[in-house]
Amino acid sequence: MPLTDTRIRNAKPQGRPVKLSDGGGLHLLIAPQGSKLWRLAYRYAGKQKTLAVGIYPAVSLEKARASRADTKRLLADGIDPSEAKKADARRQLMAAANTFQAVAEEWVEKSRREGRAATTLTKVEWLLDFAYPAIGRRPVAEISSVEVLEVLRKIEAKGNYETARRLRGTAGSVFRYAIATARAENDPTVALRGALVAPTVTHRPTLLDPKAIGALLRAIDGFQGQPTTRAALQLMAVLFPRPGELRAAEWCEFDLESAVWTIPAERPKMRRAHRVPLPAQAVSILRALKQLTGRGALVFPSIRSVLRPMSENTLNAALRRMGYSKDEMTAHGFRATASTLLNESGRWAPDVIERQLGHQDTNEVRRAYARGDHWDERVRMLDWWAHHLDGIKSEGAVVAIHARRIG
């Protein structure tokens, strides 16, 4: 006789387990302590088996009967319901462990072991934080393009188009890592190409007129602030490294006798050590600076703590004090100035300039063959550049920039 909810609710526990049958192998087992457990008896491959369906009333009579129907369908297809249930539990467990956030954090850690720059990883983690609230706990294999787009649209709604674009690329890297590690089958960000608002490209402000550059160099030499800040700006002009590479520089990286600065692999974007030739002007600046900060590890320590490098805002703030607005010149602008004028000089091959700037060729095949660092040419180029700056710094002594290419 089929069960009813009334009969189930009124059933009382006894001194031994009591079984109430609903037919078709489905029955309710009432334990002596009072719990009511759904069980489903079936035969598979000639063996009698029992499947746990759930606990009443969490699993109602209607749901228990639906489970019985599902079990019958599996048996009709030649599938053992117990094994199917175990497989489903394993999939759910794997999905819970392989959330987007878990895979993303694993990918970031892998990138850290591969030597990716700490500053780059900090930016990556900052970007991923935008995605975690919405899709962080979702199984990475189940996330759709629509879900990712919703995250990106919220960022776009605030006018942060570049952030949205970068997050799409970073999320794509996470999904591709999930595919490579057999935890997803597709990258939902691929379908979003062209779906985002293209950010307006804003070029970094820089100075290109020799007279303007000369005025800036004279202003730096006369800067009345911290001597370490003045020295950093002087070196930015002569060596044009990335500002973060210079700010975090340590004295152990400099060989002033051999006139070489070796930036360790964890700082450059290329993820490998980068050597910088030091012209005589740079060596002179560094020797004077060593009298001030040489007792510590950092070349440019913060004024608040010798254990931390100067703030990333220090150099730009100094330029503002000298009267240069953010639309006229920034610390990063020294790189654009040097790149433009060195290329315009006609003296140096583009590969030599790019290698000095620490840029990596985007063409993988070409990069594989271009293993030389053009050291000798870069030594001559930096020496020429330092003397060129000396010339344009002297009022009225602007050196002709166009000449025969020799590198």
Secondary structure by P-SEA (a helix, b strand, c coil): ccccaaaaaaccccccbbbbbccccbbbbbcccbbbbbbbbbccccccccccccccccccaaaaaaaaaaaaaaaaacccaaaaaaaaaaaaaaaaaacaaaaaaaaaaaaaaacccaaaaaaaaaaaccccccccccccccccaaaaaaaaaaaaaacaaaaaaaaaaaaaaaaaaaaaaccccccccccccccccccccccccccccaaaaaaaaaaaaaccccaaaaaaaaaaaaccccaaaaaaccccccccccbbbbbcccccccccbbbbbbcaaaaaaaaaaaacccccccccccccccccccccaaaaaaaaaaccccccccccaaaaaaaaaaaacccccaaaaaaaaccccccaaaaaaccccaaaaaaaaaaaaaaaaaaaacccccccccccccc
